[in-house]
Amino acid sequence: MSGRTWFRSALCAGLAALTLGSAAACGDDSATVQGAKLVRKGALTTCTHLPYPPFQSEQGGKVVGFDVDVIDLVAKKLGVTQKIVDTPFETIKTGSALNAGKCDIAAAGMTIKPERARFIDFSEPYFTATQALMGAKDGKKYTALADAEGDGLKVGTQASTTGEEYARAQKLDTVSFKDSTSLLNGLRTGRVQAVVEDYPVIQGWLKDPANAKYGVLGDYDTGEKYGFAVRKGQNPGLLKILNEVITAARADGTYKAIYEKWIGPMPAGE
């Protein structure tokens, strides 16, 4: 190592120490705040996949939703602002977006699953989710989704989701769509006769008068719980703060207010 290189390294280390790790020195835009590693100074960068109302969607040029409001609480605790990056869900669940430094947190209405936990570190559960079947309001109801297979029902699903996995496990004739908007349009245009999607998402769709001719044909408890995620093994400080914020929000009523704002009445035990 040359004397110049050694001096520059020592200077960078000294500057980082003087700023108490709040920002990496010498051209690196990353930062550490309260033990949480951030890829950008002054921001908590969130990867999500749009649109996925009521958890995240664009309204008036701004991304809003249930997940957004909860992560805003984390950003507030860190004294920074939330910056949202839209990225394919596949890169979120595999951890590649986090590993590439695109974001600090993944918040995408994502179910906690062991195979996903191999690549990302999940927060404690923050939402209990069920799957639902949506189709013509006067259509046949299905207590068990598998019963729809016998009727030859053509069902739409969103790619790479647990809803798609669940529908395929029931041997349904499925058509995969890239996102929730395409999924809904597939139903509206008659490409499919019904769709399987997370129950809160379907409830949001049914509030729109444009979807008045549709209804819930079945609601299925699959034991799913959502979690936020951080880079595997690399950000325990941020994970700790995430969990603290979720716990505090549940205790002080903030979580309930967010739930009722975006979902509706909060069920007992949520």
N, C-alpha and C positions, 0 to 999 in steps of 0.2 A: 504494500500500500504506500503510495507516495505521501509526502508530507502534506501536500495540498488536500489530498483526499481525506487523510486522517483528520486534518483541521476542520474540513467541512463536516465530516461525520460527528466530530466532537461538538461543533457549534450547533448542529441540528439537535443532537441529544440534549444539549444545554437549554436550547430554546423550548424544546418539548417539556423539559422539567420545570422551567420557569412558568409555563402556561398550565402547569398541573395536569398535562395530558388533555387539555380541552381541545387542542387542535394539533395535528401532526405538522412539524415544521418543514421548511425548504421545499415547498411546492406540492406537498401531499394535501389534498383537500379533505381527507378523513379527519375524524375527531373521536375523542372519548369523553363522554359526559356521565358523571355519576356511575362510572364503571361500565357504561354501555358504549359499545363501539358503533360509530356512525360513519357511513360512507361519505357523507357531506357535512361540512360544518354548518351549524345552525338549522339543520333539517333532520327529521326522522323520515326516511324514504321508505315508502310502502309499495310493494308489488301486489297488484290485483289483476283480475281479468274482467273487463267490461264487455257488456253490461250484465249485472246480476242483481237486479233489484229484489228485495229491499235492502240488500247488503251493500251494494255499491252500483251506482249508475250516474250518468251525466244528466244534470238538470240546469238549464240556463248557462251552459258552458263550465259548470263546476261539478266535480265528482262528490256525491253525497251518499249517505246511507248508514245503516246500522253499524257495519264494520268501521266506517270512516269516523263515526262519532266516538266509538270506543277507543280507536287508536289516537284520536285527537286528545283523549285524556292522558295517554302515555306521553305524547309530545309535550303536553302542558307540564307534566311532572318533570320532564327533562329540560324544560325552558327553551324548546325549539318549536318549529312549525312542521306540520306534516306535508310531505311532498309525495304525490301518488304517481306511480308508473304503471301503465297498462301493459301487460305481458301475457303471452299464452299460458293457459293453466298448466299445460304439460311441464313448462319450465319452472312453475311454482312448486308443484307436488314432488318433482324430482330433486329440488334444491339447486338446480343449475342457475337460476336467476340470482339466488342468494350467493352462491359460490362465485359467480361472475362479478359480484360487487354492484349489481344493479339496484339493490335495495337492502335495507336493514331488517325489515319485517315483511312476511307474506300474510296478507289478510284477504281471503277470497272465498268466504263461506266454505272453508275446507274441512272435510271430515277427518278426524284423527284415526289413522289406520297404521298398524304395525309395519306394513311394507313401506309406507311413506316415512315413518319415524326412523327408518334406516338411513335416510338422507337429510332429514331436517329435524330440528328440536322443536317440539310442540309446547305451547303454553298449556296451562290447565284448561279444561273445557270451558268455553264461554257461552255455548248455545246448544240446546238439545233440538235435533232436527228429525223429521220424519219424511218419508217419500209419499207422493200422492199421484193419482191418475186423474188427468183432466181431459174431458171430452164433451160431447153434446150434452146439454143440461138434462135432456129427457132420455139420455142413453142408459144402457144397462149398468147397474152398480156391481162392483166386484169386491167382495169381502176379502178375498185372497187374489193377489195380482196374477198368480199362476192360472187362475180360472179363465183369464182372458186369452190364453194360448189356445184353448179348445175352441174358441169362437173365431180364431184367425184374425184377431184385432191387430191392425198395423199400428205400431206405437213408435212415437218419436222420442229420442233421448238426446241429452247433451253429451258430446264427446268427452271422454276421460273422466267422467264423474261417477260417483257411487250409485247414482240413480240409473245410469246406463248399465253398470255392473249388475245391479239388482234385477233390472228388467231382463237382461240376457240370462241370468241365473234361473229365471222363471220360464225360460225357453220361448220368450215372446219374439214375434217377427218385428225386429226393430230397425229404424232408420236413424243414423247418427247425424247430428247437426253440430256445427262448430261452436255455437254459443246460444245463450237463452233466447235472444231475439230471433235468431234463425229458427230455433225450435218452435217458438210460438207462431211464427209465420208459416211453418210447415203445417201446423194444425189449421190455421186460418185458410190456407190455400187448398186444403184437402189432400196434401201429399201424405199425411198420416191421419188416422181417425182419432187418436188420443196421444197424450204425451205424459211421460213420467218425469217429474221434477220435484225438487224439495218443496214441501208443503208451504212454507212461508212465501216462496217465490210465486207459486200458483195463487195463493191468497191475494198477493199484490196484483197479479194479472186480473183477477176476478173483480177487483175494485174499479177497473176501467170499463165504462159503459160499452166500449167497442167489443168487449168480450162477454156481453150479456147472455149470449146464447150457449155459453159453456158453463160447466159446473164440475165439482169434484165427484168422480165416480168411485173413488176409493182412497183411503188414508192408511198408510202402513208404517207401523213402528219398527224400524230397522235397527234401533239402538244406537243411532249415529249421534255423535257430538262433534261440534266444530272446535277447532283450535287455531290460534295464530302460530306462526313459525318463525324461527331465526336460523341462522347458519349453523349447521351441525357441529357441535363441540367448540364453536369459535366465539360465542357471544353470551356467556352465562350471566353477565351483568345485565344485559338487556332482557333476557328471559326472566330474571328475578324481578325486574321492575314491571314487566308485563303482568306477571302473576300477582304482584302487589296491587297493581291498578285494578285488575279484574275483581280481586277480593274486596278492595275498598269500595268500588262502585256498587257491588252487590249489597254491601253493608249499609251504605249511606243513602240508598235509594236512587242513585244516578243511573244505575243499570236498568232499573224498572222504568224510569222515565224514557230512556232511549228505546227500550223494548216497546213500550206503548206508543211511542212516536212513529216507529217504523213498522211494527208488526201488528199491534193491537193489544187487547187485555193479556197480561202475563199469567200463564197457568201456574197453579200451585206446584212447587217443587222445582221451578225453573231457576 
